[in-house]
Amino acid sequence: MSLVTLLPFIVLIGAMFLMTRSAKKKQQQAASMRNDMQPGSGVRTIGGMYATVKEVNEDTVLLDAGPGVDLLFAKNAIGAVLTDDEYNRIVHGIEHDLKSDSDVVPDDASSLTETDESADEAAAASDEKSVDLGKKDTAEESADDAPTEAAEAKSDDEPKKTDGDTDAK
C-alpha cells in the first residue's frame, strides 16, 4: 500500500483521537466541579432548576429548592455550580453593583441642563425673536387668497388636459 491510500485513514484516526480527548477533558472538568460542591453553593441542575446545596454525599446531593422543599439528586444531575453573585442575580433578582465607585446617573436630565439663571437668560433671548405660529387675520387671508383665486379662474377658462393631449397642433 502506498502512503496516498493510507493518508485518509490517518487523518480520520487523528480526528477521532482529538474528539475523544476533548470529550474526556470536559467530563473531567464536570466531575471536578461536582466534587468541589460545598453546602451553601448555588447550583443549576441539568433540568434547569436552581437550588442551594444542603448536603453532599458520595453519589448524591441534597438540595434546598425553597422553604421546606428538600430534593435528593444524583451528583451527575448537577449541570453547573454557580458563583454567589450569579446565583443571587438569577434566583433573587439581586444585581451586584460592579461599578459602585462610579458616578450615579440621575433618573432625569435636570442635572444635565444649565443653571436657573442661564436658563432665564436664554428664555429672555428667545422671547425677542418669537415667531407667531397662529392663524392669520381675515384681512391678510383675503389679500393672500386674491392671487390664487385669479389663477384658479384662469385655469378654469382653459380646457383641461388629459393624459394623451398635448399643446402641439
Phi and psi restraints in degrees (value plus and minus 20) as a CYANA .aco file:
   2 SER   PHI    -116.3   -76.3
   2 SER   PSI     147.0   187.0
   3 LEU   PHI     -85.7   -45.7
   3 LEU   PSI     -51.2   -11.2
   4 VAL   PHI     -85.2   -45.2
   4 VAL   PSI     -57.6   -17.6
   5 THR   PHI     -97.3   -57.3
   5 THR   PSI     -45.8    -5.8
   6 LEU   PHI    -103.8   -63.8
   6 LEU   PSI     -39.7     0.3
   7 LEU   PHI     -78.2   -38.2
   7 LEU   PSI     -66.5   -26.5
   8 PRO   PHI     -81.2   -41.2
   8 PRO   PSI     -56.7   -16.7
   9 PHE   PHI     -87.4   -47.4
   9 PHE   PSI     -58.5   -18.5
  10 ILE   PHI     -85.5   -45.5
  10 ILE   PSI     -62.4   -22.4
  11 VAL   PHI     -84.8   -44.8
  11 VAL   PSI     -61.6   -21.6
  12 LEU   PHI     -83.3   -43.3
  12 LEU   PSI     -64.6   -24.6
  13 ILE   PHI     -85.3   -45.3
  13 ILE   PSI     -59.9   -19.9
  14 GLY   PHI     -83.5   -43.5
  14 GLY   PSI     -62.4   -22.4
  15 ALA   PHI     -84.7   -44.7
  15 ALA   PSI     -61.1   -21.1
  16 MET   PHI     -84.0   -44.0
  16 MET   PSI     -59.6   -19.6
  17 PHE   PHI     -82.7   -42.7
  17 PHE   PSI     -64.4   -24.4
  18 LEU   PHI     -85.6   -45.6
  18 LEU   PSI     -58.5   -18.5
  19 MET   PHI     -87.4   -47.4
  19 MET   PSI     -63.0   -23.0
  20 THR   PHI     -89.1   -49.1
  20 THR   PSI     -53.5   -13.5
  21 ARG   PHI     -85.8   -45.8
  21 ARG   PSI     -62.9   -22.9
  22 SER   PHI     -89.5   -49.5
  22 SER   PSI     -55.0   -15.0
  23 ALA   PHI     -86.3   -46.3
  23 ALA   PSI     -60.1   -20.1
  24 LYS   PHI     -84.0   -44.0
  24 LYS   PSI     -59.7   -19.7
  25 LYS   PHI     -84.0   -44.0
  25 LYS   PSI     -61.5   -21.5
  26 LYS   PHI     -85.5   -45.5
  26 LYS   PSI     -59.5   -19.5
  27 GLN   PHI     -85.1   -45.1
  27 GLN   PSI     -60.0   -20.0
  28 GLN   PHI     -86.2   -46.2
  28 GLN   PSI     -59.3   -19.3
  29 GLN   PHI     -84.9   -44.9
  29 GLN   PSI     -61.8   -21.8
  30 ALA   PHI     -84.7   -44.7
  30 ALA   PSI     -61.3   -21.3
  31 ALA   PHI     -85.6   -45.6
  31 ALA   PSI     -61.9   -21.9
  32 SER   PHI     -87.7   -47.7
  32 SER   PSI     -55.3   -15.3
  33 MET   PHI     -84.1   -44.1
  33 MET   PSI     -62.4   -22.4
  34 ARG   PHI     -88.7   -48.7
  34 ARG   PSI     -54.6   -14.6
  35 ASN   PHI     -93.4   -53.4
  35 ASN   PSI     -45.0    -5.0
  36 ASP   PHI    -103.7   -63.7
  36 ASP   PSI     -22.2    17.8
  37 MET   PHI     -82.7   -42.7
  37 MET   PSI     121.3   161.3
  38 GLN   PHI    -153.4  -113.4
  38 GLN   PSI     135.1   175.1
  39 PRO   PHI     -76.4   -36.4
  39 PRO   PSI     114.5   154.5
  40 GLY   PHI      81.1   121.1
  40 GLY   PSI     -32.5     7.5
  41 SER   PHI     -94.7   -54.7
  41 SER   PSI     124.9   164.9
  42 GLY   PHI    -108.4   -68.4
  42 GLY   PSI     115.1   155.1
  43 VAL   PHI    -153.0  -113.0
  43 VAL   PSI     140.9   180.9
  44 ARG   PHI    -141.7  -101.7
  44 ARG   PSI     107.3   147.3
  45 THR   PHI    -100.0   -60.0
  45 THR   PSI     149.2   189.2
  46 ILE   PHI     -88.3   -48.3
  46 ILE   PSI     -36.3     3.7
  47 GLY   PHI    -105.9   -65.9
  47 GLY   PSI     -26.9    13.1
  48 GLY   PHI      75.6   115.6
  48 GLY   PSI      -7.6    32.4
  49 MET   PHI    -110.0   -70.0
  49 MET   PSI     116.5   156.5
  50 TYR   PHI    -120.6   -80.6
  50 TYR   PSI     116.3   156.3
  51 ALA   PHI    -176.4  -136.4
  51 ALA   PSI     151.6   191.6
  52 THR   PHI    -128.9   -88.9
  52 THR   PSI     115.9   155.9
  53 VAL   PHI     -90.7   -50.7
  53 VAL   PSI     107.7   147.7
  54 LYS   PHI    -123.3   -83.3
  54 LYS   PSI     -58.4   -18.4
  55 GLU   PHI    -173.2  -133.2
  55 GLU   PSI     118.9   158.9
  56 VAL   PHI    -136.3   -96.3
  56 VAL   PSI     105.0   145.0
  57 ASN   PHI    -132.9   -92.9
  57 ASN   PSI    -192.3  -152.3
  58 GLU   PHI     -83.8   -43.8
  58 GLU   PSI     -68.9   -28.9
  59 ASP   PHI    -137.7   -97.7
  59 ASP   PSI     -26.3    13.7
  60 THR   PHI    -147.7  -107.7
  60 THR   PSI     143.8   183.8
  61 VAL   PHI    -156.0  -116.0
  61 VAL   PSI     111.0   151.0
  62 LEU   PHI    -115.7   -75.7
  62 LEU   PSI     101.0   141.0
  63 LEU   PHI    -131.1   -91.1
  63 LEU   PSI     122.8   162.8
  64 ASP   PHI    -119.4   -79.4
  64 ASP   PSI      86.4   126.4
  65 ALA   PHI    -112.9   -72.9
  65 ALA   PSI     -28.5    11.5
  66 GLY   PHI     150.8   190.8
  66 GLY   PSI    -199.2  -159.2
  67 PRO   PHI     -81.8   -41.8
  67 PRO   PSI      94.6   134.6
  68 GLY   PHI      58.9    98.9
  68 GLY   PSI     -10.6    29.4
  69 VAL   PHI    -136.4   -96.4
  69 VAL   PSI      82.8   122.8
  70 ASP   PHI    -130.0   -90.0
  70 ASP   PSI     111.4   151.4
  71 LEU   PHI    -144.1  -104.1
  71 LEU   PSI     120.8   160.8
  72 LEU   PHI    -122.4   -82.4
  72 LEU   PSI     101.7   141.7
  73 PHE   PHI    -143.1  -103.1
  73 PHE   PSI     133.1   173.1
  74 ALA   PHI     -92.0   -52.0
  74 ALA   PSI     127.9   167.9
  75 LYS   PHI     -79.3   -39.3
  75 LYS   PSI     -53.2   -13.2
  76 ASN   PHI     -87.8   -47.8
  76 ASN   PSI     -35.6     4.4
  77 ALA   PHI    -104.3   -64.3
  77 ALA   PSI     -23.9    16.1
  78 ILE   PHI    -104.6   -64.6
  78 ILE   PSI      97.4   137.4
  79 GLY   PHI    -104.5   -64.5
  79 GLY   PSI     -55.5   -15.5
  80 ALA   PHI    -178.0  -138.0
  80 ALA   PSI     122.7   162.7
  81 VAL   PHI    -119.2   -79.2
  81 VAL   PSI     102.2   142.2
  82 LEU   PHI    -117.6   -77.6
  82 LEU   PSI     133.8   173.8
  83 THR   PHI     -92.3   -52.3
  83 THR   PSI     142.1   182.1
  84 ASP   PHI     -80.6   -40.6
  84 ASP   PSI     -62.4   -22.4
  85 ASP   PHI     -83.6   -43.6
  85 ASP   PSI     -64.3   -24.3
  86 GLU   PHI     -85.7   -45.7
  86 GLU   PSI     -62.2   -22.2
  87 TYR   PHI     -83.4   -43.4
  87 TYR   PSI     -65.5   -25.5
  88 ASN   PHI     -85.5   -45.5
  88 ASN   PSI     -55.3   -15.3
  89 ARG   PHI     -85.9   -45.9
  89 ARG   PSI     -63.9   -23.9
  90 ILE   PHI     -96.3   -56.3
  90 ILE   PSI     -69.7   -29.7
  91 VAL   PHI    -101.0   -61.0
  91 VAL   PSI     -66.9   -26.9
  92 HIS   PHI    -120.7   -80.7
  92 HIS   PSI     -29.2    10.8
  93 GLY   PHI      53.2    93.2
  93 GLY   PSI       1.1    41.1
  94 ILE   PHI    -111.6   -71.6
  94 ILE   PSI      98.3   138.3
  95 GLU   PHI    -110.6   -70.6
  95 GLU   PSI     105.8   145.8
  96 HIS   PHI    -102.2   -62.2
  96 HIS   PSI     104.3   144.3
  97 ASP   PHI    -100.7   -60.7
  97 ASP   PSI      83.5   123.5
  98 LEU   PHI     -95.5   -55.5
  98 LEU   PSI     -42.9    -2.9
  99 LYS   PHI    -131.7   -91.7
  99 LYS   PSI      28.6    68.6
 100 SER   PHI     -87.5   -47.5
 100 SER   PSI     -42.2    -2.2
 101 ASP   PHI    -103.0   -63.0
 101 ASP   PSI     -34.5     5.5
 102 SER   PHI     -99.7   -59.7
 102 SER   PSI     146.8   186.8
 103 ASP   PHI     -84.8   -44.8
 103 ASP   PSI     128.2   168.2
 104 VAL   PHI    -107.7   -67.7
 104 VAL   PSI     111.1   151.1
 105 VAL   PHI    -105.6   -65.6
 105 VAL   PSI     107.8   147.8
 106 PRO   PHI     -90.4   -50.4
 106 PRO   PSI     137.4   177.4
 107 ASP   PHI     -93.7   -53.7
 107 ASP   PSI     -45.1    -5.1
 108 ASP   PHI    -141.3  -101.3
 108 ASP   PSI     153.5   193.5
 109 ALA   PHI    -115.1   -75.1
 109 ALA   PSI      -8.0    32.0
 110 SER   PHI     -82.6   -42.6
 110 SER   PSI     -54.1   -14.1
 111 SER   PHI     -97.9   -57.9
 111 SER   PSI     -32.3     7.7
 112 LEU   PHI    -110.0   -70.0
 112 LEU   PSI     -32.8     7.2
 113 THR   PHI    -108.2   -68.2
 113 THR   PSI     153.5   193.5
 114 GLU   PHI     -92.3   -52.3
 114 GLU   PSI     152.7   192.7
 115 THR   PHI     -91.4   -51.4
 115 THR   PSI     149.2   189.2
 116 ASP   PHI     -82.3   -42.3
 116 ASP   PSI     -58.6   -18.6
 117 GLU   PHI     -82.9   -42.9
 117 GLU   PSI     -66.5   -26.5
 118 SER   PHI     -90.4   -50.4
 118 SER   PSI     -47.9    -7.9
 119 ALA   PHI     -89.4   -49.4
 119 ALA   PSI     -57.8   -17.8
 120 ASP   PHI     -85.7   -45.7
 120 ASP   PSI     -59.8   -19.8
 121 GLU   PHI     -84.2   -44.2
 121 GLU   PSI     -60.1   -20.1
 122 ALA   PHI     -86.5   -46.5
 122 ALA   PSI     -57.4   -17.4
 123 ALA   PHI     -87.0   -47.0
 123 ALA   PSI     -59.7   -19.7
 124 ALA   PHI     -85.3   -45.3
 124 ALA   PSI     -60.1   -20.1
 125 ALA   PHI     -86.9   -46.9
 125 ALA   PSI     -56.2   -16.2
 126 SER   PHI     -93.9   -53.9
 126 SER   PSI     -44.5    -4.5
 127 ASP   PHI     -89.4   -49.4
 127 ASP   PSI     -50.6   -10.6
 128 GLU   PHI     -84.9   -44.9
 128 GLU   PSI     -54.2   -14.2
 129 LYS   PHI    -130.7   -90.7
 129 LYS   PSI      23.7    63.7
 130 SER   PHI     -93.7   -53.7
 130 SER   PSI     128.0   168.0
 131 VAL   PHI    -135.1   -95.1
 131 VAL   PSI     111.6   151.6
 132 ASP   PHI    -106.0   -66.0
 132 ASP   PSI      96.1   136.1
 133 LEU   PHI    -124.0   -84.0
 133 LEU   PSI      -9.5    30.5
 134 GLY   PHI     -98.5   -58.5
 134 GLY   PSI    -196.8  -156.8
 135 LYS   PHI     -92.2   -52.2
 135 LYS   PSI     135.0   175.0
 136 LYS   PHI     -98.1   -58.1
 136 LYS   PSI     138.6   178.6
 137 ASP   PHI     -89.3   -49.3
 137 ASP   PSI     139.0   179.0
 138 THR   PHI     -86.2   -46.2
 138 THR   PSI     -52.0   -12.0
 139 ALA   PHI     -86.7   -46.7
 139 ALA   PSI     -60.9   -20.9
 140 GLU   PHI     -87.4   -47.4
 140 GLU   PSI     -57.2   -17.2
 141 GLU   PHI     -83.4   -43.4
 141 GLU   PSI     -63.6   -23.6
 142 SER   PHI     -86.6   -46.6
 142 SER   PSI     -56.2   -16.2
 143 ALA   PHI     -89.8   -49.8
 143 ALA   PSI     -58.4   -18.4
 144 ASP   PHI     -94.4   -54.4
 144 ASP   PSI     -50.7   -10.7
 145 ASP   PHI     -98.7   -58.7
 145 ASP   PSI     -41.3    -1.3
 146 ALA   PHI     -77.9   -37.9
 146 ALA   PSI     -69.3   -29.3
 147 PRO   PHI     -83.5   -43.5
 147 PRO   PSI     -56.2   -16.2
 148 THR   PHI     -91.2   -51.2
 148 THR   PSI     -52.9   -12.9
 149 GLU   PHI     -86.8   -46.8
 149 GLU   PSI     -59.0   -19.0
 150 ALA   PHI     -85.3   -45.3
 150 ALA   PSI     -59.8   -19.8
 151 ALA   PHI     -87.0   -47.0
 151 ALA   PSI     -57.9   -17.9
 152 GLU   PHI     -87.5   -47.5
 152 GLU   PSI     -58.6   -18.6
 153 ALA   PHI     -85.1   -45.1
 153 ALA   PSI     -60.6   -20.6
 154 LYS   PHI     -84.9   -44.9
 154 LYS   PSI     -60.1   -20.1
 155 SER   PHI     -92.1   -52.1
 155 SER   PSI     -45.3    -5.3
 156 ASP   PHI     -91.3   -51.3
 156 ASP   PSI     -50.6   -10.6
 157 ASP   PHI     -88.6   -48.6
 157 ASP   PSI     -56.2   -16.2
 158 GLU   PHI     -98.7   -58.7
 158 GLU   PSI     124.5   164.5
 159 PRO   PHI     -88.0   -48.0
 159 PRO   PSI     124.9   164.9
 160 LYS   PHI     -95.9   -55.9
 160 LYS   PSI     122.8   162.8
 161 LYS   PHI    -112.3   -72.3
 161 LYS   PSI     126.4   166.4
 162 THR   PHI    -127.4   -87.4
 162 THR   PSI    -199.5  -159.5
 163 ASP   PHI     -80.2   -40.2
 163 ASP   PSI     -57.5   -17.5
 164 GLY   PHI    -109.5   -69.5
 164 GLY   PSI     -31.8     8.2
 165 ASP   PHI    -101.1   -61.1
 165 ASP   PSI     128.0   168.0
 166 THR   PHI    -153.6  -113.6
 166 THR   PSI     149.7   189.7
 167 ASP   PHI    -101.3   -61.3
 167 ASP   PSI     -39.7     0.3
 168 ALA   PHI     -89.8   -49.8
 168 ALA   PSI     122.8   162.8
